[in-house]
């Protein structure tokens, strides 16, 4: 699975989590490999407010930035390019394997991670309830 982190603007307070985007490098004949890749959003690219919105502040608002791993980046551009302009669009996700829940924690907290979402669409909400008491723990 090709996963990616998005800038604050694109991540949109988490509403883009698990969404899929199609990305291709554009406008840079020297560095672009004109292939199209589809990625799944799994993380936020943290903003660096101490830096300007240029070569170091790429994840700052209002920039729309995809923070690709090297392996994924090499599908659309040559290694030495570093940062390239892209064209993107949100697409339907095609996933296999259903949903996997990882639950870890201690007596004072629970951490629930949802991954490998099957079917089409995004995870828009999740509700956690105590099984025996039927009361809402977190939404």
Secondary structure, 3 states (H helix, E strand, C coil): CCEEEECHHHHHHHCCCCCEEEEEECCCCCCECCCEEEEEEEEECCCCCCCCCCCCCCCCCCCCCEEECHHHHCCCECHHHCCCCEEEEEECCCCCCCCEEEEEECCCCEEEEEECCCCCCCCCCCCEECCCCCCEEEC
